[in-house]
Amino acid sequence: MTRSPASPLPPPKERRRLREAASLSQAQLADRVGVSRHTVRAWESGRATPRGSRLEAYAQLLAELAAPAVPEVSTAPIVPTTSSVSAPSAEPLSTLVDSEPAASPLTPAQAFDALYAFCAPALVRQAYLLTGRRELARESVERAFQQAWQRWPEVAVDPDPAGWVRAAAYDYALSPWHRFRPRYRHPEPPLANASDRALLDVLLALPPSYRRTLVLFDGVGLGLPETAAETEASTPAAANRLLHAREEVATRLPELSDPAVLHRRLAELASAERLRAARPPVVRGGSERRARFWTRAAIAFTATLIGATALTARTAPTHYEPPVPPGEKVRGVPSRAAPGPLSARELKLRKKLREELASGPERLVPEAG
């Protein structure tokens, strides 16, 4: 018989809190317990309860996580580097964190700056492959990180914060509304290298969904399920898009029919342009200014709406006033005749009446006609 653990399991929310406090993902905790990530998710949501040896191992691990200890930095990098396109030109986050004293935890600003330094350079190059515009690539990455800073409590505990920012940057870069902006109506100067220029033209000729799938799979190096999840498509649909994109590239550039060669050429094309991202404090400052602007705009709109409502309530009638019905023709009543011109006799009589006294006993004395 399997013995029960010495201490009972904490509530599901506490299990998740302990895991996140230890900077462990669900997959990492599942590897330590010997189960799948979906099982850990079910345990933390309360849909399932561990039994037997799994219960003992899970309870012991949670007890170790709950025990006070000197904080240590997880050796798992926050962003997987799978290719030269996705590999940033900065030190990994774990190396940046190790340089800090072990006793002082990272502040939100420091954690954001580390994530930005690790991901932003590679994301700018990826966005350039999607758009073919240098300024739009930098703007897309900056806007994505501004959104991440505004929602940092959510991004900080996300299992893949780099994927969160990448998806936001890709969505902004591929937005169809950029074509209506005056600054992006005209094409940018072409690349100097003819082969790079031909490859970029082929990429930009692909539909946005095909282009995004090709960059994620052959450029960044994600697996097919991860690519399908990030493009919000099913795995067969993502595979179909990838095959059609490769066929289009191979048709126009036969030398890139090999996926390995295509991967290398995408990396070279992304690194051909020297694209620099803004500094992290500038991005955080822009995010805070944007948040303040929209907050003030929302307050002003709310105040205007309240004022208009109060004015309407103050000037509105307090009782119902029925509208005046249109006139109806009534039969049987003779119409009123309008007075016509006076005759000579009537004019003489009117003149006589106006010349005589209007009051007094004289009016009572009859006169001979």
C-alpha positions in Angstrom: 0.0 0.0 0.0 1.3 3.4 -0.8 1.5 5.6 2.2 -0.1 9.0 2.2 2.0 12.1 2.5 2.6 13.6 5.8 1.0 16.9 4.9 -2.2 17.2 2.8 -2.2 18.9 -0.5 -2.9 22.7 -0.5 -5.8 24.1 -2.4 -5.5 24.3 -6.2 -4.8 28.0 -6.2 -2.1 27.6 -3.7 -0.5 24.9 -5.8 -0.3 27.2 -8.7 1.0 30.0 -6.6 3.8 27.9 -5.2 4.9 26.8 -8.6 4.9 30.3 -10.0 6.8 31.6 -7.0 9.5 29.1 -7.7 9.7 30.2 -11.4 8.7 26.8 -12.6 6.5 26.2 -15.7 3.9 23.5 -15.7 6.1 21.4 -18.0 9.1 21.7 -15.7 7.0 20.7 -12.7 5.5 17.8 -14.7 9.0 16.5 -15.5 9.9 16.5 -11.8 6.8 14.7 -10.8 6.8 12.3 -13.7 3.5 13.3 -15.3 2.3 15.3 -18.3 1.8 19.0 -18.4 -2.0 18.6 -18.9 -2.1 16.5 -15.7 -0.4 19.3 -13.7 -2.9 21.8 -15.3 -5.8 19.6 -14.1 -4.3 19.4 -10.6 -3.9 23.2 -10.4 -7.4 23.9 -11.7 -9.0 21.4 -9.3 -10.4 19.2 -12.0 -8.4 16.2 -10.9 -6.6 15.0 -7.7 -3.3 13.0 -7.7 -3.3 9.5 -6.2 -0.8 6.9 -5.0 2.8 7.6 -5.7 2.0 10.7 -7.8 0.2 12.2 -4.8 3.2 11.5 -2.6 5.7 13.0 -5.0 3.5 16.0 -5.8 2.9 16.7 -2.1 6.6 16.4 -1.3 7.6 18.8 -4.1 5.0 21.4 -3.0 6.3 21.1 0.5 9.8 21.8 -0.7 8.6 24.8 -2.7 6.7 26.1 0.3 9.7 25.8 2.6 11.7 29.0 3.1 15.0 29.0 1.3 17.5 31.3 -0.2 16.0 32.4 -3.6 17.8 31.0 -6.5 17.5 31.7 -10.2 16.0 29.1 -12.5 18.5 27.9 -15.1 15.8 27.5 -17.7 16.0 30.4 -20.1 12.8 32.5 -20.5 13.1 32.4 -24.3 14.3 29.4 -26.3 16.9 30.2 -28.9 16.3 27.9 -31.8 17.9 29.6 -34.8 20.0 32.5 -35.8 16.9 34.5 -36.8 15.4 34.1 -33.3 18.6 34.2 -31.4 19.0 37.8 -30.0 22.3 39.6 -29.9 22.2 39.8 -26.1 23.0 37.6 -23.2 20.4 35.1 -22.0 18.1 36.3 -19.2 19.5 33.8 -16.8 23.0 35.2 -17.3 21.7 38.7 -16.7 19.9 37.6 -13.6 23.0 35.7 -12.3 24.9 38.9 -12.3 22.6 40.4 -9.7 22.9 39.6 -6.0 21.1 36.4 -5.1 19.3 37.9 -2.2 17.7 40.8 -4.1 14.7 39.8 -6.3 14.2 41.4 -9.7 11.9 44.4 -9.8 9.2 44.5 -12.6 11.2 47.0 -14.5 14.4 44.9 -14.3 12.6 41.8 -15.4 11.0 43.7 -18.3 14.3 45.1 -19.3 15.9 41.7 -19.3 13.1 40.2 -21.4 13.4 43.2 -23.8 17.2 42.9 -24.2 16.9 39.2 -24.8 14.0 39.3 -27.4 13.8 42.7 -29.0 16.8 42.5 -31.5 15.6 39.2 -32.9 11.9 40.3 -33.1 12.9 43.4 -35.1 14.6 41.2 -37.6 11.6 38.8 -37.8 9.2 41.7 -38.2 11.4 43.0 -41.1 10.9 39.7 -42.8 7.1 40.0 -42.4 6.8 43.6 -43.6 9.9 44.5 -45.6 9.9 47.9 -43.9 12.6 48.9 -41.4 10.6 51.6 -39.5 7.5 49.4 -39.3 9.5 46.5 -37.9 10.9 48.7 -35.1 7.5 50.2 -34.4 5.8 46.8 -34.2 8.3 45.5 -31.7 8.1 48.7 -29.6 4.3 48.6 -29.6 4.2 45.0 -28.6 6.5 45.6 -25.7 4.5 48.6 -24.6 1.4 46.3 -24.5 3.5 43.8 -22.5 4.5 46.5 -20.0 0.9 47.6 -19.6 -0.1 44.0 -18.9 3.1 43.0 -17.1 1.4 41.1 -14.2 -0.2 38.8 -16.9 2.9 38.5 -19.1 5.3 37.9 -16.2 3.5 34.7 -15.2 2.9 33.5 -18.7 4.6 30.2 -19.5 6.1 31.7 -22.7 6.4 35.5 -22.3 8.6 35.7 -25.5 5.8 34.0 -27.4 3.3 36.5 -26.0 5.3 39.5 -27.2 6.1 37.8 -30.5 2.4 37.2 -31.3 1.6 40.9 -30.4 4.4 42.1 -32.6 3.4 39.9 -35.6 -0.3 41.0 -35.3 0.7 44.7 -35.3 3.2 44.2 -38.2 0.7 42.4 -40.4 -2.2 44.8 -39.7 -3.9 45.8 -43.0 -4.5 49.3 -41.7 -0.9 50.3 -42.3 -1.5 50.7 -46.0 -3.7 53.8 -45.2 -1.0 55.6 -43.3 0.8 58.2 -45.3 4.3 57.2 -44.1 3.8 53.7 -45.4 2.2 54.3 -48.8 5.5 54.5 -50.7 8.0 51.6 -50.8 11.3 51.9 -49.0 14.7 51.8 -50.8 15.5 48.3 -52.1 18.2 46.1 -50.7 21.6 46.3 -52.3 22.1 42.6 -52.7 20.1 41.2 -55.6 19.5 37.7 -54.0 18.3 39.3 -50.8 16.0 41.6 -52.8 14.6 38.6 -54.7 13.9 36.6 -51.5 12.3 39.6 -49.8 10.0 40.2 -52.9 9.0 36.5 -52.8 8.1 36.7 -49.1 6.1 39.9 -49.5 4.2 38.3 -52.4 2.9 35.5 -50.1 -0.4 36.0 -48.2 0.2 37.3 -44.7 -0.9 34.0 -43.0 1.5 32.0 -45.3 4.3 34.4 -44.7 3.8 34.3 -40.9 3.8 30.5 -40.9 6.9 30.3 -43.0 8.8 32.7 -40.8 7.8 31.0 -37.6 8.6 27.5 -38.9 11.6 27.9 -41.2 12.9 31.2 -39.7 12.3 31.1 -35.9 12.4 27.3 -35.8 9.2 26.6 -34.0 7.5 23.2 -34.3 4.4 22.6 -36.3 2.0 22.5 -33.3 3.5 25.6 -31.8 3.3 27.4 -35.2 -0.3 26.4 -35.6 -1.1 27.6 -32.1 0.6 31.0 -32.6 -1.2 31.5 -35.9 -4.5 30.4 -34.4 -4.9 27.6 -36.9 -5.2 23.9 -36.8 -2.1 21.8 -37.3 -3.2 20.5 -40.8 -4.0 24.1 -41.8 -0.6 25.3 -40.7 1.1 22.4 -42.5 -0.9 23.2 -45.7 0.1 26.9 -45.5 3.8 25.9 -44.9 3.8 23.6 -47.9 2.2 26.1 -50.2 4.6 28.9 -49.1 7.6 26.6 -49.7 6.3 25.7 -53.1 5.9 29.4 -54.0 9.4 30.2 -52.9 10.8 27.1 -54.7 9.0 28.1 -57.9 10.4 31.5 -58.0 13.8 30.7 -56.4 14.6 27.0 -57.2 17.9 27.2 -55.2 15.8 27.6 -52.0 13.8 24.4 -52.4 15.8 22.8 -49.6 14.4 23.8 -46.2 17.9 23.9 -44.6 19.0 26.4 -47.3 15.9 28.4 -46.9 16.4 28.6 -43.2 20.0 29.8 -43.7 18.9 32.4 -46.3 16.2 33.8 -44.0 18.7 34.2 -41.3 21.1 36.0 -43.7 18.3 38.2 -45.0 17.2 39.1 -41.5 20.7 40.0 -40.5 21.5 42.0 -43.7 19.9 45.2 -42.3 21.2 46.8 -39.2 18.0 47.2 -37.3 18.3 48.6 -33.8 15.6 48.5 -31.2 14.9 51.3 -28.8 16.2 51.2 -25.3 14.0 49.6 -22.6 13.5 52.7 -20.6 12.3 54.5 -23.7 9.8 51.7 -24.4 8.5 51.7 -20.8 8.2 55.5 -20.8 6.2 55.4 -24.0 4.0 52.7 -22.7 3.3 54.8 -19.5 2.6 57.9 -21.5 0.2 56.0 -23.8 -1.6 54.6 -20.8 -1.9 58.0 -19.2 -3.3 59.5 -22.5 -5.9 56.8 -22.9 -6.9 57.0 -19.2 -7.3 60.8 -19.5 -9.3 60.4 -22.7 -11.6 57.8 -21.1 -12.1 60.1 -18.1 -12.8 63.1 -20.4 -15.3 61.1 -22.4 -17.0 59.8 -19.3 -17.2 63.3 -17.8 -18.7 64.6 -21.1 -21.2 61.8 -21.2 -22.2 62.5 -17.6 -22.6 66.2 -18.3 -24.7 65.6 -21.4 -26.9 63.2 -19.4 -27.3 65.7 -16.6 -28.2 68.5 -19.0 -30.7 66.4 -20.8 -32.3 65.4 -17.5 -32.4 69.1 -16.4 -34.0 70.4 -19.6 -36.2 67.5 -20.4 -40.0 68.0 -19.8 -41.4 66.6 -16.6 -44.7 65.5 -18.1 -46.0 64.2 -21.3 -47.2 66.8 -23.8 -49.2 65.2 -26.6 -48.5 66.7 -30.0 -51.0 69.0 -31.6 -53.1 66.9 -34.0 -53.5 68.2 -37.6 -56.6 70.1 -38.4 -59.7 68.2 -39.7 -62.5 69.5 -41.9 -65.8 69.7 -40.1 -68.9 69.6 -42.2 -72.1 71.5 -41.5 -70.5 74.7 -40.1 -70.5 77.7 -42.4 -67.2 79.3 -43.0 -66.5 82.7 -41.5 -66.8 85.4 -44.1 -64.0 87.8 -44.2 -65.0 91.5 -44.0 -65.0 93.3 -47.4 -64.4 96.9 -48.3 -66.8 99.5 -46.7 -69.3 101.3 -48.8 -69.6 105.2 -49.0 -72.5 105.2 -46.5 -70.6 103.0 -44.1 -67.6 105.2 -44.4 -69.7 108.3 -43.7 -71.3 106.7 -40.6 -67.9 105.7 -39.3 -66.6 109.2 -39.7 -69.7 110.6 -37.9 -69.3 108.2 -35.0 -65.6 109.1 -34.5 -66.3 112.8 -34.4 -69.0 112.7 -31.8 -68.5 112.3 -28.1 -67.8 108.8 -26.9 -69.5 109.2 -23.5 -71.9 111.6 -21.6 -75.6 112.2 -21.5 -75.6 113.7 -25.0 -75.4 110.3 -26.4 -78.8 109.5 -25.0 -80.6 112.3 -26.8 -82.0 111.3 -30.1 -81.4 113.6 -33.0 -83.6 114.1 -36.0 -82.3 112.4 -39.1 
